């Protein structure tokens, strides 16, 4: 019972969503829209689950004063302050505390974290680009041409580089992306079918 | 130099994250912890205002009572936190997985399979089109592991990996450029908005 009902829900949900596509009727359109709404709502609760788990983890660390508990306290304070600002001090309006924290704290940290990758990707590039074989050389050449071709100085050094860079992106790059996309698509189809038919059940987790 | 307290906080946090380039240090860890807490709360509040309020409460207020089922499924998801009745959360997971699989079946069939095949099947009247057919077929052969890559199949797989490596190189180059433009943005913030050295 604990497994049969979820399997039935999966089967019915999957089959209904496939069938509705082939029936261009108002009712099927409403079912489609309704399911998308329901998914968003349930997905919202999943977020609550995730935040609950984050809070539990950091609260435990603070309670037991484990190594680095001070950072956990900072994370919890940040969470509580941001949530209070959003829920009780004017919501998401741009001039209210919530968005001010977003603009002056969250946004700069996020952008800087991603920009840090420029340094790490450079060291990764050094390791990856030590052209030891023909295919590594291909990778190296493609990356260099794209990098130089995307900046104005590239065209100043050698004017055809921009054309070559665009061609590289439009053809060899597109070709490989298409092959990978086709593989992913076929994989997704078979996985979706396995889930709907109850062959793939790992999402139910362990236990009874 | 800026007199805006917000800009000073942003500069402090930016330098905190950049300090990781030296080594992992408390300044970085504090900035990182702030980010974890603040971003979790951001998405929580965003979800309340943009999902729960309009999609659940808004529809219930309009008298569309069947949205209560979605709310119940959402609450059932939280049962995962209570081991005794944790199995009930499977109903909500099953709904998400089942409908998601049905939706994705159609989406991937259309976008990743049908459209890609249609885009590939072009007349062989240009180098680009010939490359398209050869590249896609050999690329797919490279990912075909049911037979050993030997002989003709091995040769085709080798051509396939050439295309794939060029694509990876192009993607890598693109990513590097995107990250560098972000870094330029942060440096511009520090030297212009905060220190006022650039105009």
Interface residues (C-beta under 8 A of the other chain):
Chain A: X2 X3 X5 X6 X7 X9 X10 X11 X12 X13 X14 X15 X16 X17 X18 X21 X34 X35 X37 X38 X39 X40 X41 X42 X43 X44 X45 X46 X47 X48 X49 X50 X51 X52 X54 X68 X71 X72 X74 X75 X76 X77 X78 X79 X80 X81 X82 X83 X86 X87 X91 X92 X98 X100 X101 X102 X103 X104 X105 X106 X107 X108 X109 X110 X111 X112 X113 X114 X115 X116 X117 X118 X119 X121 X122 X125 X128 X134 X135 X136 X138 X139 X140 X141 X142 X143 X144 X145 X146 X147 X150 X151 X168 X169 X170 X171 X172 X173 X174 X175 X176 X177 X178 X179 X180 X181 X182 X183 X184 X185 X186 X188 X189 X191 X192 X193 X195 X196 X203 X204 X205 X207 X208
Chain B: X6 X7 X9 X10 X11 X13 X14 X16 X17 X18 X20 X21 X29 X30 X31 X32 X33 X34 X35 X36 X37 X38 X39 X40 X41 X42 X43 X44 X45 X46 X47 X48 X49 X51 X52 X55 X56 X59 X66 X67 X69 X70 X71 X73 X74 X75 X77 X78 X80 X81 X86 X87 X90 X91 X92 X93 X94 X95 X96 X97 X98 X99 X100 X101 X102 X103 X104 X105 X106 X108 X109 X111 X112 X113 X116 X117 X119 X120 X128 X131 X132 X135 X136 X137 X138 X139 X140 X142 X143 X160 X161 X162 X163 X164 X165 X166 X167 X168 X169 X170 X171 X172 X173 X174 X175 X176 X177 X179 X180 X182 X183 X185 X186 X189
